Amino acid sequence: MTAAQAGVPDKLRYTNMTDFGPRIGFAWRPFHNDKTVIRGGYGRFIESPLGFSLVSGWAVHSSSVPYYYQSFDSSGNAALTYPSPFPSNLNASGGQSFYYAFPLKYHDPTVQQWNLTFERNIGYSTGLRLSYTGSHGTNLETMEDLNQVPANTAGYSVASANVPYPLWSVLQSVMNGAVSNYNSLTAVVEKRFSNGLQFQSSYAFTRDLSDEGGGNPTNFVGAGGNWVSDRFHPMLDYGNVIYDRRHRFLTTYLYELPFGKGKKFLGGSNGFFDRVFGGWEVAGVVVIQSGPFLTPSQSTSDPAGTNQVNTTGFSRPDVAPGVSPYVPLQTTANGLQYLNAAAFTIPASNIGRFGNASVGSIVGPGTRAVSMSLIKTVKFAESGKFQFGAEVANLFNHKNYEPPNLAADTAGFGTITALQTAEGAGPRAVQLTARISF
């Protein structure tokens, strides 16, 4: 059947005619001098599905996945074998799923962004910047099963008799149903290089909420989003975004030590003393931030009776009222215990609702890392210089833990077995360095 015969556009998608992306910004000097500036702006941004929409071009034979059930006789011989693993009667009972469907009336995802910034020159080549940034995303992509049944108490074996497309098992489709809301306050103090010193220190307080990550967000959301828990109520998965850090402090700096020729101390030293005591610089990075927002999961029961565990591979547990999800770190046979297993329970199957543990309801381990370098520069010839020194990541060897096991129905739930590695947060590492420039 062609697109024309089906009564749809040749490109298998109706063009969205509501895409409108205005931009506006301003800068104002309220005191009519160069020391204070207030800036602001607003924009609406459109994201066309240039990558994931290609799935619709794979055609039915790539997205349709038929399968038959295997059986064995009393001697253990398989009924379906190669080179022709199909039953003699192709109408035999089996199943069929359809993956990567794409809606005809797709709406391009949009994000509205706005910001307001106050900047002030506070002297000594130093500036202060205070900023508020916000955004709101709509029509964001997520995944749904078009054959999902509503939450029920009869169980999926009974409720599945009323699926919209009885010839199919799973109908995975993109859904323009997700939203996002982001707000942040940021303070930055920055000093341009002068008198041998430059630095930038910033603190950010953020609140990032969305349901695009689906019912069990575990990482950055890719094209198409993740599976929603309930396509009839996608906001059930609305919560803190996993990669958000509510608090983040970051400082970078470079300081030339005031020793040697032309410096505050030993400024009149001769060539030998200048080569020994001059040319030293200290640089470093300090990162202190709260942990990621995590979501507990379980794959033991199907509380809503929707076959969610078999379709998506997960469901969420229930929260035990009045019980803290955290415990003091303690060593167990499964690793360091970070979460309290008693804070979550596995709901019974077919109770007509999903587990009530919300998305992003757990805060994982934070990060504290101080990294530093000490470099010596020795000049030679007319323009050559030799640099050598040491660089140390995580100078104080603070233990920064990875997120814990989040499977509430396993013995290792809430335990940590690994350390972070990003942003110099891993175990202390010392590196010697040398460089010749000419």
N, C-alpha and C positions, 0 to 999 in steps of 0.2 A: 504494500500500500504506500502510495506517495503522500507527501505533505498536503498537496492540493486535494487529493481524494479524502484525506482526513479533515480538511477544512482548516488547516493551520498554516502559518507562514512557512516559507521554504527554509528559513533558518531555525525553525522549531522553537521560536520564541517571539512573543510580541514585544515590540520596542517600547521601552519605558519613556514616556514623553514628559515626565515630571522632573527630570534631572536639571537642577538649577544651582549653580555654585557661586554665589556672590562672595566678595571679599571687601572688607573695610578696615581701616586702621587709622590711628592718629598718634601724634606726639605733641606734648604741650609743656612749655616752660612756664610754670605758674609764677615764678619770681623774676622772670625776664633776665636770667643770667644762665651761665653754663654749668651751674652746680646742681640743679634739680630738674629732672625731667619725669613726666608721667606719660606712659605709653599704653596703648590698648588696641585691641583688634577683635574681629569676628570673621569667621569664614565657614562656609558649608562645602564639604568635600565629598566627592562621589567616587565610589569604588566599583568599577565594572568587573564582572567575573571573567576576566580574560583567560584565566587558567582553568578553573573548575568547570566552566561551561563547555569546555571541549569534550567533557565526558558524554554530553548528549550526542556527540558525533561518533561515538564508538558503535552505535547501532545496537539493536536488540540482541544480536547474537553474541555480543561481548558482555552485556549487562545481565542477560537472562542466564540463570544458573539452574538447570534442571538436575535432579538426582533421583536415584532409585535406591531402595533399601536392600542391603545385602542379607543373605540367608545362607545357612549351611545344612547339609543333610546329616544323617546319623553317623556317617564316616568322616565328617569334618570337611567335606568338599564344598567349596564356595559355589553359589549359584551364578555369580557374576565374575567372569574372569577375562583376562586379555587373551587374544587381541580384540575381542568384541565384548566389552563389559556392559552389555545391555540385555534386558530380558527379551525373550522371544516375543512376548506380547508387550509392545511399547505402551499400551494403555494400562499396564499394571500400576498398582498403587505406588506412588512415590511422592515427590515434592518438587517445588520450584520456587526460586527466589529471584528478585530483580533488584540489582544494585546500581546505584548512581543514577537514579532518575533525576530529571531537572524540570522544574515547573515551567509551563508555557508562559504564564503571566508573572514573570520574575521582576521584582523591583530592585534596582541597584541599591546596595547598602550605602548609607550616607552617615557622615559624622559632622556635627556642628561643633566648632571649637571657638572658645573666647578666652581672652586673657587681659589682665590689667597689671601694669608694672610701675613701681615707684623706684627711681634711681637717684642717688645722691652722692656727690663728691664730698668726702669727709676729710680731705686733705691727706698729705703725706703719700701722694700717688695711690690713694686707696678709695675705692668706691663701695657703696652699699646698694644692694638691689633687693626689693621685696616684691614678690610676684604672686598673683592668684591665677590659676589656669583651670579651665573647666571644659568638658566636652560631653556630648550626648550622641550616641550612635543608635540608629534605627534601621530596620530591615536587614539586620546582620544575619549571616548565614549560620544555620545549624542543621543537624540531620534529624529526620523523623522517619518512622515506619508507618507508611500509609495504611498498613493492615493492623496497626495496633488497636486493641479493643479498650474501652474505658475501664477504669478500676472497678472491680467487682468482687463479690464474695462467693460466686459460683465456681471460680477456678477457670484457668485458660482452656482446659479440655472441653468445658461446656460453653464458655463465652466465645471460643473460636468458631463456633457454628454461625456466628453473626458477623464475621469479618467482612469488610466492604468488597474484597476481591478474593473470593473463596478458592480460586485456582492457584493462588500464589501463597507462599509462606511468608516471606518478608519482602516489602516494597520500600527500599531505602531511597529517600528523596531529599533534596535540598529544601529547606524551609526558611522563608524570610520572616522569621518570628522572633529573633533575638534582639536585645537592646543592651546598651552600656551607658554607664554614668560615671564620670571621672571628675574629681575635684582635688586640687592640691594648693598648698601654701608653701612657698619657698623663700628662704632668706639666704643671701649670698654676700660675703665680704671678699673683695678681691683687691690685691695690691699688685700694681705693675712693678716690674723690676727696677729697683733703685736702691742705692746704698748696699748692694750685694744681696738683697732679699726680694723674693716674690712669693706670693701664696694665693690660694683661693680656698675658702671654707664655705660650705653650704649645708643647710638643713632643709629637709623636705618632709612635710606631713601630707600624706595622700589618702584618698578614699576612692577605690576603684571597684565598682560593682557591675556585674553582667550575668547573663544567662547563656552567653554564646559558648561557654566551655562545656555545656551539657550537664548531665547528671553526675559525672565523675571526672572533673577536669584534673589532668595530671601534668600538663605542660602548656606551652603556648598553643593557641588554637590555630590550626592550619586552614587552608582553603576548604570551604564546605562546613566548617564547624565540627562539633561533636554530637553524639547521640543525645537527644533530650530524654528525660525520664518519662514525661507524659505529653504527647503531642496536643492533647486537649487543654493542658495547662502548662505551657512552656515556662512561665514565671516561677514554677515550682523549683527550678534550678537557679534562681537569681540569688547571687551572693558575692562574697569577696573574691576577686580575681586572684588566681594562684600566684602570679609573678609580682603582685603588688607588695610593697614593703611600707607599712604604715608610717614608720619613722626611718629616716636615712640621714646620716651625717657623713660628709666626705671632706677631707682636707688634703690638698697637695701643696708642696712647698719646695723651694730651692733657696739655699743660703750659702753664700761664699764666706768662709771663715775670715775674720778681719785680721789676718796675719800675713806679713810679707811686704814687699816693696809697694809703696803707695797706699797701704792699708792703715787702719787705726793703730795697730800694734806692729812693732818692728818695721815701720814704714821706711826707715832709712837703712835697712839691712843690705849687706853686700850680696853679690851673686850667690855665694854658697848658702848663706842663711835663708835667702829668698827661695832657693830651690828646695830647701828642707822644710821650711815652715810655711811658705806661701803656696797659693794655688790649690788649696783644699776647699771642697764644697760638700755640703750635706743636702740630700734631697730625700723626700719620702711621701708616702701616701698613708692616710688613716681612714679606715672604713668602719663605721659602726652602724648597724641597721637591725631592725626587728626581722623576724622570720617570715616565710611565705605563708599564705593562707591555704590550708589543706582540707581535704574532704574525706571522711571515713567511708568505707564501702564494705559490701558483703555480697557473696554470690551463693549463699546457702538457701535462702527462701525467696519466694515470689509473693510478697505481701499484697500487692495490688491485683494479682491474678491476671497479669498482662503478658506473661512469658518474657518479661524484661531481661532476666538473667541470661536466657538462651539467645536473645536477640542482640543485646548490647554487651553482655558479659559482666554486668554489675547491677547492684541495687544498693540502697543505703540503709544503714541500721537505724534503730530507734535510740533516742537519748534517754538515759536514766535520770529522772528528775532529781535535782539537788546534789548531784555527784560531780565533782570537779574532774575535767578530762585530763588534768595534769598530775604527775607525781614527782617527787624529788628524784633526780637521776640516781639510779641504782643498777648494779650489774646483775644480770640474770643469765641463764643458759642460752638465751636467744639474742643477747646483746644488752645494750644500755636501755633500761625502761624509762621512756619519756612520757607516754600516755597511760592513763588509767583504764585498764580493760573493763573495769566495773562501770565505767561511765556510759557504755553502749550495750545494747541488747539486740539480739536477732529477732525481728518480729516474725510471727507465724505467717504462713502462706495464706492467701485468699482472705485477707481481712478487709479488703475494699479500699485500701489506701497505700501510699508509698511510705517508706521509712521516714521518720521526721527529723533525722539529722540533716542539717542544712549544708549547702555548699559553702566552702570556705569558713567553716565554723571553728577550725582548729588553727592555732598559730604555731608554726614550726620553729625550730631553733634559729636564733639570730646569728649575726656575724660581727666579730671584733677582730680586726687585723691591722697591725701597724707594720708597714714595710719601710725600709730605709736603705740608703746607699751613701757611701763615703768614697769620693773620687778625688784623686790628686792629678793635677795637670802640670806638666813640665814642658816649657817651650824650648825649642832648639832651632838653629838656623834662622832664616828670616821669617818664615811663616809656618813652620812645622811645630807640632806639639804631640807629646806622648801622654796618654791618660791611662791610669790604672787605679784599681780600688776593689771594693767589695760591695755586693748588693745582698740584702737579707730580706726575704719574704716572711711575714708573720714573725717579726723580731722576738716577741715574747712567747712564741709557741702556744698561743691560746687555742684550745680545742674548739673548732667550729664544726658542729655536727650537721650531717645531711638530714633530710626529713625522715621520720620513722616509718615503719611498716603501717599501712593504713587499712589493711584487711581485717575488719573487726571479727571475722569468723575464723581466724587462724591463731595458733598458739603464740606466734611472734608479734601479735598486734601491739603497736605502740613502742617497739624496740628500734634502736638505732644501731646500725652496723658499719657505717662509713662516715668519713669526714669530708667536708667541703674542699673544693680545689680552686674555685674561681676567685678572682680579685685578690690573689695572694693569701687566701684564707686557709690553705692546707697546712700540713706540718711545716715547721720552720725549714727554710732552704737557704743555704749560703752559696753565693756564686761570685767567683773572682773574675775580674774583667780587665782587659788591657786593649788599648787602641792607639794606633799611630795615624795622625792626620797631617797631610802636607799638600 
